C-alpha cells in the first residue's frame, strides 16, 4: 500500500502542502491540467525552488491576474457549486467537498454564524480552491492510499486578521484540530486513533493555518511517529517565512507501507447504526440509501424480517466512521418513520484492495482488485463504469461485464 507521511514540525499550510507534493514528484503541468477541470479562471500557478535556512524547498504560489466572480465566492454554496460542476474524478470531488465542509463548519462555529452564511473570512477563494483541490489531485496522481502525520506544530505569538490581532492558534485552526468529545467528556472510540496531536515549540509565528489544519484533519489516518515504510521519494514544501534558526518547511515522505495489512483492521473501529421499520412506504428506501451514501456511509443495506404481531418489516443497517455517525443518524430520523436507533462500535478486517483502470474494446473500466498477501483473490469490474459503457455502446450490460472481467 502506498502511503504518505507529513512531517509537520514547522506546521502546515495549504501552499506548503502543495509545494511538498510537487517536490515529491508531481509534474506541475499535469497538476495544472487537472486544476483546469475546476473551470476556475483568472489565476496562475507559480512553482519555484527556494532555500530555507540553507535547505532546498519548493514554494508554490497562486497569482490572480483578473477580477472574476469566483474571487468573491466565499460561501459554502459557491464552493459546492464549483466543485460539483468540475470534471475532476468523483473521489477528488467528494474529498474536496468533505474538506471544505469541515472548514466552513469551523468558520461558522468561531464567528457565531449559521453554516449557510459562514464564509472564508481570512482566505481567498481562489487560493483555497487551488491549495485544497490541488493537494487532493497530487495525492491521487501519486497513488496515495493512506496519509499519516506527525504531531502538528502550531507556532505561537499573534496573527493579524480582519477582526484584529488574535493569539496563535487562530480560532478556526484550533476548532478544526480539536478532538470532539461526548457528553461524558471522553473521545469517541473511533476518533481516539485519529485525534490530531498538537504542540508549540515557541516559534513566534502562525505555523499552522486553517487550510493546512483541515487538510490534515480530514485526510490523515493517524498522528504520531513515522509508520514502518520503505521511502521512495521525499518532498519539501515551504511558505513565505524563512527562519534563521530552523528550516520552515513541510516534508512529505512517499513510499510503501511495510505493515502487514492482510486480515488487519483497516480502521480502529467502525460504527454500526441499526433500526427496524414496519410502517414506511418501501419506495422511500432507495432515496434514504442515496442520501446516506452521499453523507459518508461506508455501506448501507436492508434486511427483511418479521416483527411483532407477524408484521413484515425492514432492518436498516448503516456502517460508517465514528465522526459521521451523528449526521447519518440525523438523516435517518429526517427521512424515515423510525423513532429510535441503535448504534455500537465494531472492528473489521479487510483484504488489501486497489482500483486499476483497464482498457476494453468498449472503453476504459475500473477494476477492483483484492489481494491476500501477494495473491490476487478476486477481480471485479466497477458496475457503474460498465453500465455507462453498455448504454453508450448499446450493448448488453452482461456482455460488457464479462469482457471487463477477462482483461488483466
C-alpha positions as CSV (number, residue, x, y, z in Angstrom):
1,X,0.0,0.0,0.0
2,X,1.4,3.4,-1.0
3,X,1.3,5.9,1.9
4,X,2.3,9.5,2.6
5,X,3.7,10.8,5.9
6,X,3.6,14.5,6.6
7,X,6.3,15.9,9.0
8,X,4.6,18.9,10.5
9,X,7.4,20.1,12.8
10,X,7.1,23.5,11.2
11,X,3.4,23.4,10.9
12,X,1.4,23.1,7.7
13,X,-0.5,25.4,5.3
14,X,-2.2,24.8,2.0
15,X,0.7,26.2,-0.1
16,X,3.3,24.3,1.9
17,X,1.3,21.1,1.3
18,X,1.0,21.7,-2.4
19,X,4.7,22.6,-2.7
20,X,5.8,19.4,-0.8
21,X,3.7,17.1,-3.1
22,X,5.0,18.8,-6.3
23,X,8.5,18.4,-4.9
24,X,7.8,14.8,-4.3
25,X,7.3,14.1,-8.0
26,X,4.0,15.6,-9.3
27,X,4.7,17.4,-12.6
28,X,3.4,21.0,-12.4
29,X,1.9,20.8,-15.9
30,X,0.0,17.7,-15.1
31,X,-1.4,19.4,-11.9
32,X,-2.4,22.5,-13.9
33,X,-4.2,20.3,-16.5
34,X,-6.2,18.7,-13.7
35,X,-6.9,22.0,-12.0
36,X,-8.4,23.3,-15.2
37,X,-11.2,20.8,-14.7
38,X,-12.4,23.1,-11.9
39,X,-13.3,25.7,-14.5
40,X,-11.9,28.4,-12.4
41,X,-10.0,31.1,-14.3
42,X,-8.1,34.3,-13.5
43,X,-5.1,32.8,-11.7
44,X,-1.6,31.4,-12.4
45,X,0.2,28.7,-10.5
46,X,3.8,29.5,-9.8
47,X,6.3,26.9,-8.6
48,X,9.9,27.8,-7.8
49,X,12.9,26.3,-5.9
50,X,14.0,28.4,-2.9
51,X,16.1,27.9,0.2
52,X,15.0,27.9,3.8
53,X,17.7,28.1,6.5
54,X,20.2,26.7,3.9
55,X,18.0,23.8,2.7
56,X,16.3,23.4,-0.7
57,X,12.4,23.6,-0.9
58,X,9.6,24.1,-3.4
59,X,7.4,27.2,-2.9
60,X,4.1,27.3,-4.7
61,X,2.0,30.4,-5.1
62,X,-1.3,31.5,-6.7
63,X,-1.2,34.7,-8.6
64,X,-4.5,36.2,-9.5
65,X,-4.5,38.1,-12.8
66,X,-8.1,39.3,-13.2
67,X,-11.1,40.2,-11.1
68,X,-13.6,37.4,-11.6
69,X,-16.7,36.5,-9.7
70,X,-15.1,33.5,-8.1
71,X,-12.9,35.8,-6.0
72,X,-15.9,36.8,-4.0
73,X,-17.3,33.3,-4.0
74,X,-16.6,32.6,-0.3
75,X,-19.7,30.8,0.9
76,X,-20.3,27.1,1.0
77,X,-22.9,27.2,-1.8
78,X,-20.4,28.9,-4.1
79,X,-17.6,26.4,-3.4
80,X,-20.0,23.4,-3.6
81,X,-21.3,24.6,-7.0
82,X,-17.7,25.0,-8.4
83,X,-16.6,21.5,-7.2
84,X,-19.7,19.7,-8.3
85,X,-19.6,21.3,-11.7
86,X,-16.0,20.3,-12.2
87,X,-14.9,17.3,-14.3
88,X,-12.5,16.0,-11.7
89,X,-12.7,12.4,-10.5
90,X,-15.6,11.6,-8.2
91,X,-13.1,10.6,-5.5
92,X,-11.4,14.0,-5.6
93,X,-14.7,15.9,-5.7
94,X,-16.2,14.0,-2.7
95,X,-13.0,14.5,-0.6
96,X,-12.9,18.2,-1.6
97,X,-16.5,18.7,-0.5
98,X,-15.8,17.0,2.8
99,X,-12.7,19.2,3.5
100,X,-14.5,22.4,2.6
101,X,-17.5,21.4,4.7
102,X,-15.2,21.0,7.7
103,X,-13.6,24.4,7.0
104,X,-17.0,26.1,6.8
105,X,-18.3,24.4,9.9
106,X,-15.3,25.7,11.8
107,X,-15.7,29.2,10.5
108,X,-19.4,29.2,11.4
109,X,-18.7,28.0,14.9
110,X,-16.0,30.5,15.8
111,X,-17.8,33.5,14.2
112,X,-21.2,32.6,15.6
113,X,-22.8,32.3,12.1
114,X,-25.1,29.7,10.5
115,X,-23.4,27.2,8.2
116,X,-25.0,28.8,5.1
117,X,-23.9,32.3,6.0
118,X,-20.4,31.4,7.0
119,X,-17.6,32.5,4.6
120,X,-13.9,32.2,4.3
121,X,-13.0,35.2,6.4
122,X,-9.2,35.2,6.1
123,X,-8.9,33.1,2.9
124,X,-9.0,33.9,-0.7
125,X,-11.5,31.6,-2.6
126,X,-9.1,31.0,-5.5
127,X,-6.1,30.3,-3.2
128,X,-8.2,28.0,-1.0
129,X,-9.6,26.0,-4.0
130,X,-6.2,25.6,-5.6
131,X,-4.5,24.6,-2.4
132,X,-7.1,22.0,-1.3
133,X,-8.2,20.6,-4.6
134,X,-4.6,20.7,-5.8
135,X,-3.5,18.7,-2.8
136,X,-6.1,16.0,-3.5
137,X,-5.2,15.9,-7.2
138,X,-1.5,15.4,-6.2
139,X,-2.3,12.6,-3.8
140,X,-4.3,10.9,-6.5
141,X,-1.6,11.3,-9.1
142,X,0.9,9.8,-6.7
143,X,-1.3,6.9,-6.0
144,X,-1.5,7.6,-2.2
145,X,-4.0,5.2,-0.5
146,X,-3.5,6.5,3.1
147,X,-1.9,9.5,4.7
148,X,-0.4,10.0,8.2
149,X,1.1,12.9,10.0
150,X,3.4,13.8,12.9
151,X,2.2,15.9,15.8
152,X,1.4,19.4,14.5
153,X,3.4,22.4,15.5
154,X,1.0,25.4,15.8
155,X,3.6,28.1,16.5
156,X,2.8,30.9,18.9
157,X,2.5,34.7,19.3
158,X,-0.1,36.7,17.4
159,X,-1.6,36.9,14.0
160,X,-3.2,39.9,12.3
161,X,-6.7,39.3,10.9
162,X,-9.7,41.4,9.7
163,X,-11.1,41.1,13.2
164,X,-8.0,42.5,14.8
165,X,-5.0,40.9,16.5
166,X,-5.6,37.3,17.6
167,X,-3.3,34.9,19.5
168,X,-2.0,31.8,17.8
169,X,-3.5,29.3,17.0
170,X,-6.3,31.1,15.2
171,X,-9.8,30.2,16.4
172,X,-10.7,28.4,13.2
173,X,-7.4,26.4,13.3
174,X,-7.9,25.0,16.8
175,X,-11.6,24.4,16.2
176,X,-10.7,22.2,13.3
177,X,-8.0,20.3,15.2
178,X,-9.8,19.8,18.4
179,X,-11.0,16.3,19.2
180,X,-14.8,16.2,19.6
181,X,-16.0,14.6,22.8
182,X,-19.1,13.0,24.1
183,X,-21.2,14.5,26.9
184,X,-19.2,12.2,29.3
185,X,-16.1,14.0,28.3
186,X,-14.3,11.1,26.6
187,X,-13.3,10.8,23.0
188,X,-15.4,8.5,20.9
189,X,-13.6,5.2,20.3
190,X,-13.4,5.6,16.6
191,X,-11.8,9.0,17.0
192,X,-9.1,8.1,19.5
193,X,-6.7,6.9,16.8
194,X,-7.4,10.0,14.6
195,X,-7.2,12.7,17.2
196,X,-4.9,15.4,16.0
197,X,-1.8,15.7,18.2
198,X,-0.7,19.3,18.5
199,X,2.0,21.3,20.3
200,X,4.0,24.5,20.1
201,X,7.8,24.9,20.3
202,X,7.5,28.6,20.9
203,X,8.3,29.9,17.3
204,X,6.6,33.3,17.4
205,X,4.6,32.9,14.1
206,X,1.4,31.2,12.9
207,X,2.8,27.9,11.6
208,X,-0.4,26.1,11.0
209,X,-3.3,27.7,9.1
210,X,-6.9,26.7,8.9
211,X,-6.4,25.3,5.4
212,X,-3.5,23.2,6.4
213,X,-5.3,22.0,9.5
214,X,-8.4,20.9,7.7
215,X,-6.4,19.0,5.1
216,X,-4.7,17.0,7.8
217,X,-7.8,16.5,9.9
218,X,-9.8,15.1,7.0
219,X,-7.1,13.1,5.2
220,X,-4.8,11.7,7.9
221,X,-5.5,8.2,9.2
222,X,-3.4,8.8,12.3
223,X,-1.0,11.2,14.1
224,X,2.3,10.2,15.6
225,X,5.7,8.7,14.7
226,X,6.6,7.8,11.2
227,X,5.0,4.4,10.2
228,X,7.1,1.4,9.2
229,X,7.6,2.2,5.5
230,X,10.0,2.0,2.6
231,X,10.6,5.6,1.4
232,X,10.6,6.2,-2.3
233,X,10.6,9.9,-2.5
234,X,10.7,13.0,-0.2
235,X,9.0,16.3,-1.0
236,X,9.9,19.6,0.7
237,X,7.5,22.5,0.6
238,X,7.6,25.9,2.2
239,X,5.7,29.1,2.6
240,X,6.8,32.8,2.7
241,X,8.6,32.8,6.1
242,X,12.3,32.0,6.4
243,X,13.6,31.4,9.9
244,X,17.4,31.6,10.5
245,X,17.4,29.0,13.4
246,X,15.2,26.5,11.7
247,X,14.1,25.4,8.2
248,X,10.5,26.5,7.8
249,X,9.5,23.5,5.7
250,X,6.9,20.8,5.4
251,X,8.3,17.4,4.5
252,X,6.3,14.6,3.0
253,X,7.6,11.1,2.7
254,X,6.1,8.9,0.0
255,X,6.6,5.1,0.0
256,X,5.3,1.6,0.6
257,X,3.9,0.6,3.9
258,X,5.7,-2.4,5.5
259,X,3.0,-3.1,8.0
260,X,1.2,-6.4,7.3
261,X,-2.3,-5.4,6.3
262,X,-3.8,-8.7,5.4
263,X,-6.5,-9.5,7.9
264,X,-5.7,-6.4,9.9
265,X,-8.3,-3.8,10.8
266,X,-8.3,-1.1,8.2
267,X,-9.5,1.3,10.9
268,X,-9.6,1.3,14.7
269,X,-13.4,0.8,14.5
270,X,-16.5,1.4,12.5
271,X,-19.8,2.5,13.9
272,X,-22.9,0.4,13.1
273,X,-26.3,2.1,13.1
274,X,-29.5,0.0,13.0
275,X,-33.2,0.4,13.2
276,X,-36.3,-1.7,12.3
277,X,-39.2,-0.2,10.4
278,X,-42.6,-1.7,9.6
279,X,-44.7,1.3,8.7
280,X,-43.0,3.1,5.8
281,X,-43.5,3.1,2.1
282,X,-40.8,0.8,0.6
283,X,-40.2,3.2,-2.3
284,X,-38.6,5.6,0.1
285,X,-35.7,3.3,1.0
286,X,-33.8,4.0,-2.3
287,X,-33.8,7.7,-1.6
288,X,-32.7,7.2,2.0
289,X,-29.8,5.0,1.0
290,X,-28.7,7.5,-1.6
291,X,-28.6,10.3,1.0
292,X,-26.7,8.1,3.5
293,X,-24.0,7.2,0.9
294,X,-23.6,10.8,-0.1
295,X,-23.1,11.8,3.5
296,X,-20.2,9.4,4.0
297,X,-21.8,6.0,4.9
298,X,-19.3,3.1,4.2
299,X,-22.2,0.7,3.5
300,X,-26.0,0.7,3.7
301,X,-28.2,-2.4,3.4
302,X,-31.7,-3.6,4.1
303,X,-32.7,-6.9,5.8
304,X,-36.3,-8.3,5.6
305,X,-37.7,-9.6,8.9
306,X,-40.9,-10.4,10.7
307,X,-41.7,-8.2,13.6
308,X,-44.2,-8.4,16.5
309,X,-47.8,-9.5,15.6
310,X,-46.5,-11.0,12.4
311,X,-45.9,-7.7,10.7
312,X,-43.3,-7.8,7.8
313,X,-40.5,-5.2,8.4
314,X,-37.1,-4.0,7.3
315,X,-33.9,-3.6,9.3
316,X,-31.9,-0.7,8.0
317,X,-28.2,-1.1,8.7
318,X,-25.6,1.6,8.2
319,X,-21.8,1.2,8.5
320,X,-19.8,4.4,9.0
321,X,-16.8,6.2,10.6
322,X,-17.5,7.4,14.1
323,X,-17.2,11.1,13.1
324,X,-20.0,10.7,10.6
325,X,-22.4,9.0,13.0
326,X,-24.4,12.0,14.2
327,X,-25.0,13.4,10.8
328,X,-26.1,10.0,9.4
329,X,-28.5,9.4,12.4
330,X,-30.0,12.8,11.7
331,X,-30.7,11.8,8.1
332,X,-32.4,8.6,9.2
333,X,-34.6,10.5,11.6
334,X,-35.5,13.0,8.9
335,X,-36.2,10.6,6.1
336,X,-37.8,7.5,7.8
337,X,-40.6,6.8,10.2
338,X,-38.3,5.3,12.9
339,X,-38.4,6.8,16.4
340,X,-35.3,5.1,17.7
341,X,-31.8,4.0,16.6
342,X,-29.2,1.5,17.9
343,X,-25.5,2.2,17.4
344,X,-22.4,0.4,18.5
345,X,-18.7,0.2,17.6
346,X,-17.2,-2.8,15.8
347,X,-13.7,-3.8,14.5
348,X,-13.4,-5.0,10.9
349,X,-10.8,-6.9,8.8
350,X,-10.4,-6.3,5.1
351,X,-8.3,-7.6,2.3
352,X,-5.9,-5.3,0.5
353,X,-7.7,-3.5,-2.3
354,X,-6.8,-1.3,-5.2
355,X,-8.6,0.2,-8.2
356,X,-7.0,-0.3,-11.6
357,X,-8.0,1.2,-14.9
358,X,-8.1,-1.3,-17.8
359,X,-8.9,-0.9,-21.5
360,X,-11.6,-3.0,-23.1
361,X,-12.9,-3.0,-26.6
362,X,-15.8,-0.9,-25.3
363,X,-13.7,1.6,-23.4
364,X,-12.0,2.2,-20.1
365,X,-13.3,0.3,-17.0
366,X,-12.2,0.5,-13.3
367,X,-11.4,-2.9,-11.8
368,X,-11.3,-3.6,-8.1
369,X,-8.5,-6.0,-7.3
370,X,-8.5,-7.7,-3.8
371,X,-5.3,-9.4,-2.5
372,X,-4.5,-11.9,0.2
373,X,-0.8,-11.1,0.7
374,X,0.7,-11.3,-2.8
375,X,-2.1,-13.5,-4.2
376,X,-5.0,-11.9,-6.1
377,X,-8.2,-13.3,-4.6
378,X,-10.7,-11.6,-6.9
379,X,-11.0,-9.0,-9.6
380,X,-14.4,-7.3,-10.2
381,X,-15.3,-4.6,-12.7
382,X,-17.0,-1.5,-11.4
383,X,-20.7,-1.8,-12.1
384,X,-21.3,1.9,-12.8
385,X,-18.5,2.1,-15.4
386,X,-19.8,-1.0,-17.2
387,X,-23.4,0.4,-17.1
388,X,-22.3,3.7,-18.7
389,X,-20.4,1.8,-21.5
390,X,-23.3,-0.5,-22.1
391,X,-25.7,2.4,-22.6
392,X,-23.1,4.3,-24.8
393,X,-22.3,1.3,-27.0
394,X,-25.9,-0.1,-26.9
395,X,-24.5,-3.4,-25.8
396,X,-26.0,-5.8,-23.2
397,X,-24.6,-5.0,-19.8
398,X,-23.8,-8.6,-19.1
399,X,-21.5,-8.7,-22.2
400,X,-19.6,-5.6,-21.0
401,X,-19.2,-7.1,-17.5
402,X,-17.9,-10.4,-18.9
403,X,-15.4,-8.6,-21.2
404,X,-14.1,-6.4,-18.5
405,X,-13.7,-9.4,-16.1
406,X,-11.3,-11.1,-18.6
407,X,-9.0,-8.1,-19.1
408,X,-5.8,-8.4,-16.9
